[in-house]
Amino acid sequence: MLPRLAEIEKDLVLRRKRAEEEQWLGEIEGIDLTLAFVRAKQADAARLVQRSPAALGIPTTRPGASDWSTTGERQR
């Protein structure tokens, strides 16, 4: 995900430069907003890459759970 976000950011920077050259003020504003969102997403993605997965353990059944059927009726 990070390489794709870097590619998007690079493209936006080039588009912003062109918009400045052409004096497209509304376009510059929109690109700046999009760049802020992309950079925030990059920070979030980088933070998630550094996180280690949570150890949830191996699921177990409760004692007596096998006495019940899938319909909720007690088996005899």
Secondary structure, DSSP 8 states (H G I E B T S, - for coil): -HHHHHHHHHHHHHHHHHHHHHT-HHHHHHHHHHHHHHHHHHHHHHHHHH------------TTGGGB-TTS-B--
